[in-house]
Amino acid sequence: MTKEQEPEQARPAAETDIEEEQKPAETAAAGPEAGSEAPAKEDLELLLEDARAKADDHWGKLVRAKAELENLRKRQERELANAHKFALERFVAELLPVRDSLELGLSAAQDDNADVAKLREGTELTLNLFTAALEKFNVAVVDPQGQPFDPELHQAISTQPRDDVEPNTVINVVQKGYTLNGRLVRPAMVVVSQAPEGNIDEQA
């Protein structure tokens, strides 16, 4: 064998050794990939269980929130119904002493020896008590005696020619009016002045 042929024969043997050394490495590298299917499946199952647990937790929170909203709605309905039902409770409580005073005054007036002065005094006290009860609930009296006529608050039931006051002036309050929180409940019934006919002719 010549020296030129010797390397050619040795080369395949070296390549064979290298291939044999690489095969175990390739096998080792392929091993974990083949066995990774089981861990991946376990991971998916864990993720699925976690997702189910979160879904159950969220569903429970939703059910509780819905129940709380329903209870809140029912409670508000009850409170609103009670507010409408007992809206005048405080007002009635303020009027009861007025009724008691009227009953006492009526009982005293039935006595044959009733003192008129005392009856008058008791009536005035009762009226003051009633006025104070109205004021607590922002009920104001409309008493426009001597004031200019205001169609927003007054209702003219008649007119009288007068030369001692300005035309369109309230000269007599037949019935007082009332407002509640600034809103008219009942207009004041009034008599309004007008210029005498002679003055109207002169101005014309």
C-alpha positions as CSV (number, residue, x, y, z in Angstrom):
1,M,0.0,0.0,0.0
2,T,1.3,3.4,-0.9
3,K,1.4,6.4,1.3
4,E,-1.1,8.2,-1.0
5,Q,-3.7,5.4,-0.5
6,E,-3.2,5.2,3.2
7,P,-5.1,8.4,4.2
8,E,-8.0,7.4,1.9
9,Q,-8.5,4.1,3.8
10,A,-8.1,5.8,7.2
11,R,-10.6,8.5,6.5
12,P,-13.7,6.3,6.4
13,A,-12.8,4.8,9.7
14,A,-12.5,8.2,11.3
15,E,-15.8,9.3,9.9
16,T,-17.4,6.1,11.2
17,D,-16.2,6.8,14.7
18,I,-17.5,10.4,14.5
19,E,-20.9,9.2,13.3
20,E,-21.1,6.6,16.1
21,E,-20.2,9.3,18.7
22,Q,-23.0,11.6,17.3
23,K,-25.7,8.9,17.4
24,P,-25.9,8.7,21.2
25,A,-26.0,12.5,21.3
26,E,-28.8,12.7,18.8
27,T,-30.6,9.9,20.7
28,A,-30.2,11.8,23.9
29,A,-31.5,15.0,22.3
30,A,-34.5,13.2,20.9
31,G,-35.3,11.5,24.1
32,P,-36.7,14.5,26.1
33,E,-38.8,15.5,23.0
34,A,-40.4,12.2,22.9
35,G,-41.1,12.2,26.6
36,S,-42.3,15.8,26.8
37,E,-45.8,14.9,25.7
38,A,-46.8,13.7,29.2
39,P,-45.6,16.9,31.1
40,A,-47.3,19.1,28.5
41,K,-50.6,17.2,29.0
42,E,-50.3,17.7,32.8
43,D,-49.7,21.4,32.3
44,L,-52.8,21.7,30.2
45,E,-54.8,19.9,32.8
46,L,-53.5,22.2,35.5
47,L,-54.3,25.2,33.4
48,L,-57.8,23.9,32.7
49,E,-58.4,23.3,36.4
50,D,-57.2,26.8,37.2
51,A,-59.5,28.3,34.6
52,R,-62.5,26.3,35.9
53,A,-61.7,27.4,39.5
54,K,-61.6,31.1,38.3
55,A,-64.8,30.7,36.3
56,D,-66.5,29.2,39.4
57,D,-65.2,32.0,41.5
58,H,-66.4,34.7,39.1
59,W,-69.8,33.0,38.7
60,G,-70.2,33.0,42.5
61,K,-69.3,36.6,42.7
62,L,-71.8,37.4,40.0
63,V,-74.6,35.5,41.7
64,R,-73.8,37.3,45.0
65,A,-73.7,40.7,43.3
66,K,-77.1,40.0,41.6
67,A,-78.6,39.0,45.0
68,E,-77.3,42.1,46.6
69,L,-78.7,44.3,43.9
70,E,-82.1,42.6,44.2
71,N,-82.1,43.1,48.0
72,L,-81.1,46.8,47.5
73,R,-83.9,47.3,45.0
74,K,-86.5,45.8,47.3
75,R,-85.2,47.8,50.3
76,Q,-85.4,51.0,48.2
77,E,-89.0,50.1,47.2
78,R,-90.0,49.6,50.8
79,E,-88.3,52.9,51.9
80,L,-90.0,54.8,49.1
81,A,-93.4,53.2,49.9
82,N,-92.9,54.2,53.6
83,A,-91.9,57.7,52.6
84,H,-95.1,58.1,50.7
85,K,-97.2,56.5,53.4
86,F,-95.7,58.4,56.3
87,A,-94.7,61.7,54.6
88,L,-97.1,63.6,56.8
89,E,-96.2,61.9,60.0
90,R,-94.2,64.9,61.4
91,F,-96.8,67.4,60.2
92,V,-99.6,65.5,61.9
93,A,-97.6,65.3,65.1
94,E,-97.3,69.1,65.0
95,L,-101.0,69.5,64.5
96,L,-102.1,67.3,67.3
97,P,-101.4,69.9,70.0
98,V,-103.5,72.4,68.0
99,R,-106.4,69.9,68.1
100,D,-105.9,69.4,71.8
101,S,-106.0,73.2,72.4
102,L,-109.2,73.5,70.3
103,E,-110.9,70.7,72.3
104,L,-110.0,72.4,75.6
105,G,-111.3,75.8,74.3
106,L,-114.6,74.2,73.1
107,S,-115.0,72.5,76.5
108,A,-114.4,75.8,78.3
109,A,-116.9,77.6,76.1
110,Q,-119.6,75.2,77.0
111,D,-119.4,76.2,80.7
112,D,-122.3,78.6,81.7
113,N,-119.8,80.7,83.6
114,A,-117.3,80.9,80.8
115,D,-115.0,83.9,80.7
116,V,-115.1,85.5,77.3
117,A,-111.7,87.1,77.8
118,K,-110.1,83.8,78.7
119,L,-111.8,82.1,75.7
120,R,-110.4,84.8,73.4
121,E,-106.9,84.4,74.9
122,G,-107.1,80.7,74.5
123,T,-108.2,81.0,70.9
124,E,-105.3,83.4,70.2
125,L,-102.8,80.9,71.7
126,T,-104.3,78.1,69.6
127,L,-103.9,80.2,66.5
128,N,-100.3,81.0,67.3
129,L,-99.7,77.3,67.9
130,F,-101.2,76.5,64.6
131,T,-99.2,79.2,62.8
132,A,-95.9,77.9,64.4
133,A,-96.7,74.4,63.2
134,L,-97.2,75.6,59.6
135,E,-94.0,77.7,59.7
136,K,-92.0,74.6,60.7
137,F,-93.0,73.1,57.3
138,N,-92.3,76.3,55.3
139,V,-96.0,77.2,55.0
140,A,-96.2,81.0,54.6
141,V,-99.2,83.2,54.7
142,V,-100.1,85.4,51.8
143,D,-101.8,88.5,53.3
144,P,-101.4,91.3,50.7
145,Q,-103.4,94.0,52.4
146,G,-102.4,97.4,51.0
147,Q,-100.0,95.8,48.5
148,P,-100.1,96.0,44.7
149,F,-102.2,93.2,43.1
150,D,-100.1,90.2,42.0
151,P,-101.9,87.8,39.7
152,E,-99.3,85.1,40.6
153,L,-100.4,85.1,44.3
154,H,-103.7,86.9,44.4
155,Q,-107.2,86.3,42.9
156,A,-109.4,89.3,42.5
157,I,-113.0,88.6,43.3
158,S,-114.1,92.2,42.7
159,T,-112.9,95.8,42.2
160,Q,-113.9,99.0,43.8
161,P,-113.4,102.6,42.6
162,R,-111.1,104.4,45.1
163,D,-109.4,107.7,44.9
164,D,-107.5,107.4,48.2
165,V,-105.2,104.6,47.0
166,E,-103.4,103.8,43.8
167,P,-105.3,101.8,41.2
168,N,-104.7,98.1,41.3
169,T,-104.1,98.0,45.0
170,V,-105.4,95.3,47.3
171,I,-107.9,97.1,49.6
172,N,-109.4,94.1,51.3
173,V,-108.3,90.5,51.9
174,V,-111.4,88.3,51.9
175,Q,-109.4,85.1,52.4
176,K,-105.7,84.7,53.0
177,G,-103.5,82.6,50.7
178,Y,-100.7,80.2,51.5
179,T,-97.5,79.0,49.9
180,L,-95.5,75.8,50.6
181,N,-91.8,76.1,50.1
182,G,-92.5,79.1,47.9
183,R,-95.0,77.3,45.7
184,L,-98.6,78.7,45.8
185,V,-101.0,76.3,47.5
186,R,-104.0,78.7,47.6
187,P,-104.2,82.3,46.2
188,A,-105.4,85.1,48.4
189,M,-108.9,86.2,47.6
190,V,-108.8,90.0,47.4
191,V,-110.7,93.1,46.5
192,V,-108.7,95.4,44.2
193,S,-109.0,99.2,43.8
194,Q,-109.6,100.9,40.5
195,A,-109.5,104.5,39.5
196,P,-112.9,106.4,39.9
197,E,-114.8,106.7,36.7
198,G,-114.5,110.5,36.8
199,N,-110.8,110.3,37.0
200,I,-110.7,107.9,34.0
201,D,-112.7,110.3,31.9
202,E,-110.5,113.2,32.8
203,Q,-107.4,111.2,31.9
204,A,-109.0,110.1,28.6
